[in-house]
Amino acid sequence: MASSTSARGIAAIVGVGPNLGRSIARRFAHEGYTVAILARDLGRLSRFADEIAREAKAQVFAIRIDCSTSRSVKEAFEGVLSLGFVEVLVYNAYQPVSWHPTNLTDIRVESFERSLAVSSVGAFLCAQQVLPGMVERGRGTILFSGCSASLDGIAGFSELCCGKFALRALSLCLAKEFQPLGVHVAHVVIGGVVGPPRAGASTSQRALVGERQSGRGDVSMDPDGLAQTYWYLHVQDRTAWTQEIDLRPSNPRIL
């Protein structure tokens, strides 16, 4: 990989899919950052990188990562750190779980362990890779994506809740340890279902969003709107840093 030519540091976005991760990467690219996007599916990731690079006229690098294994995280961040100083880390990775409640006795231990590994251990490993550089320079931002399951137990969703509880604890601990050293750490609670970006949605998708907003269904949260909050967290004045923020759609039926 060639070294970054950006005057700013690198924004590393871990867990980039078609919605929130891609929107966050796009926002930082438009703000002039060289962006590294990381996920398991390198083919899809490369398409996203090309798309964002053309749109934002920025450098965007696609790097494969499996957040459940320390070896993969280390190898991935060797590539990221070769680009330059990682000024921003967004950890948006999670292990998909069933939307239907699962009885505890029906959960396979391998599945439970992988959910914990991706939601929390992966976040720990990625933070370890970038914190030394941030502390050395006295600046940097680490943002962790949580959800409602980060805050309260939900019957039938112990896989999701345990991983997200641990992620929140990690974020709050790192904030207390590293914010005095100049590193802003924040946990973002996303209390709703993230849909496709409004601006880039198809006609049918926009119609569905409009129908949901009209009161006939649930509201999908716009990932571009969420990405704007991630950007605001990064540029906050250090005399007034947010350590945790809870984002909800305007429709109160979303919990």
N, C-alpha and C positions, 0 to 999 in steps of 0.2 A: 504494500500500500504506500502511496505517496504521502508525504507529510502534508498537513493542512496548511493552506495559505490564508485562512481566515484570521483577522486581527483578534477575534474573540476565541474562546476556548471551544471545546467540543461539547455538543449536547448528545448524550447517549440515552436513547429511548429503548428500554428493554420490555418486550412483550408488545410487538407491533402487529396488530391485525387490521382489518379493513375499516374499523370505526375509530375508537378513542386513540389508540397508539399512533395511527397514521395521522390523525388530526393534530396531535401534540407535535409530532415530527414536522409536519407542514408548518405549524406556527413558528417553531424555532428556526426553521430554514428561512422563512420569510423575514425573520428578525435579524438575519445575517450570520447565523451560526452554521458551522459545518456540523452535520448531523450524522450520527451512527445509529442505525436502526437494527435491532436484534430480535430474533425469534427463531423458532424451530424450522419453519418452512422457508428455506432459502430461495426457492423459485418465486414464490409469491412476494417475498421480501424484496427481491431484486426488481420486480415490476414496480413496487411501491417506490423504491429508491429512484428509479428512472423517472417516474411520474413527478415526484416531488422536486427532483433536481431540475427538470425542465420548467416546471411551473414557477419555482422560487428562484431560479438561476443561482442555485447553491450547490455545494458539494454534499452529496448524500451517499453514505456507504452502507451496504447491506452485509451483516455478519451473522452467521448462524450461531445459536446458543441453545443449550438445553439447561434450563435453570435448576433442574433437579440433581445435577452432578457437578461437583466442584471442578473436575477436570475440564469440562466444557466451558464453565464460567471463566476459568483461568485462561484457557486458550482464546476464547472470544475477546477478553479484555486485553490480551496481548496485542490483538489487532486494533482495538479501540485506542489504547494508549499510544500505539505507534503513530496515530494521527496527530497527537498533541495532548495538551492539558485538558482533562475532562472537567469542565466548569459546571455542567448540569448532568445529573443522573435522574431519570424518571423510571421508577420500577412499576411496570404495569402488567407484569406477568401473573397468570393464575392458571390453575388446573381446572378445566371444565368439569362440572358435576351435573348430575341430573337435576332438572327443575322440579322434579317430583320428590316429595319427602321419602327418605330411605330409612327403614328401621335399622337401628344400630347393629343388630345381629346379622343383618344382610350385607353390611359393608365389609369388603375384603380388606385385610390389613395392608396389602400392597397398595391399594387405592388410597387408603387413609394416609399412609406414609408419603406417597407421591404428592398428595395435596398439600401436606405440611411442607414438604421439600420445596415445591414450586412457590407457594405463597410466602413462606417466611425464610427458610434456609437459603434459597436463591437470592432473596433480598439482602440477607446478611453477607453472602459471598460477594455480591456485586458492590455493596457499600465498602467492603474491605479493599476492593481493588482501586477505588477512586479517592477514598478519604485521605491517604497520605499526601497526594498531590494537592488536594484542597487545603489541608492544614498547613502545608509548606507555604502556600501562597496567601493564606489567610482569607480565602474566599471560595465560594462554591454553593451549589444548591442540590439537595437530594429530596425528591418528592416520591412518596409511596402512594399507590392507588389502593384504597380500601373500599368497603361497601357497608351496607347496613349490618351485615353479618359480623363486621368488625366490632360492633358496639353491644350486641345482645345475642344470646343464644336463640336458635330457631329450631323447633322440634323437627327432626328428620333431616337436618342439614349440619350434622356435627363435623363432617369432612370440611365443608366450606368455613364454618365458624371458627374451628380450632386454628386453621391456617391464618385466617384474617385477624383473629384475636392476637396471635403471635406477631404478625406483621405490625399491628398497631403498637404493641408493646415495644418492639424493636425501634420503631420510629420515635416514640416518646423518649426512650432511653438515649438514642443517638442525639436527639435535640438537646437534651440536658448536658450531654458530654461534649458535643462539638460546636454548638452555637456560640459559646464563649470564645471559641477559636476562629470564628468567622464563617462557619459553615451553616447555612440555613437548612434545617430539616423539617419537613412538614408531611402530615398524613392527610390525604384527601378522601373523605367519605363520600362515595357516590351512591346516593339513596334513590336509585331508580334504574330503569332499563335504558341502556345506551343504544340508540338507533343509528341509522346512517346519517352522514352530514346532510343538512337540509339543502345546502347550495349544490351539492353533488348528487343528490338523490334523483332517482328516476321519477317520471310523472306519477306512476302508481305508488311509489314510496311517499312522495309528497302528499298525495291524496290521502294515504293512510294516516300520515302524521296529522293532517288537517282534521280528519275524522276523529282521531283520538283527542285532539285539542278541543274539539267542539263539545266534548262531554259524553260521547258515546263509547269511549274506551279509555285506556290508559295513555298517558303522555310518554313518548319516547324522548329521552334527553339528547340534545344535539351535541355530538362530540366536538364540533367546532366551538360551541359555546363553553363546553368544559375545558377545552384546550386553552381558551382565553384566560380562565382562572389559573391554570398551571403557569401561564406566562406571568400573570400578575404576582403570583407567589414568588417567582424567581426575581422580579425586579422590585420587590418590596424594600423600603428603607430598613436598614438593620436595626434602627431604634424601635421598630414596630413590626417585628416578624410574627407571622402566624405559625403556630405549631400544629394546629389541626383545623380543618374546615369541613363543614357538612353541607353538601350540595344536594338540593332537592328540586324537582320540577314544581311548577306553580300549582299543579293539580294535587290537592292534599291526600288523594287516595293512594298515591305512591308512597310506600313505606320504606 
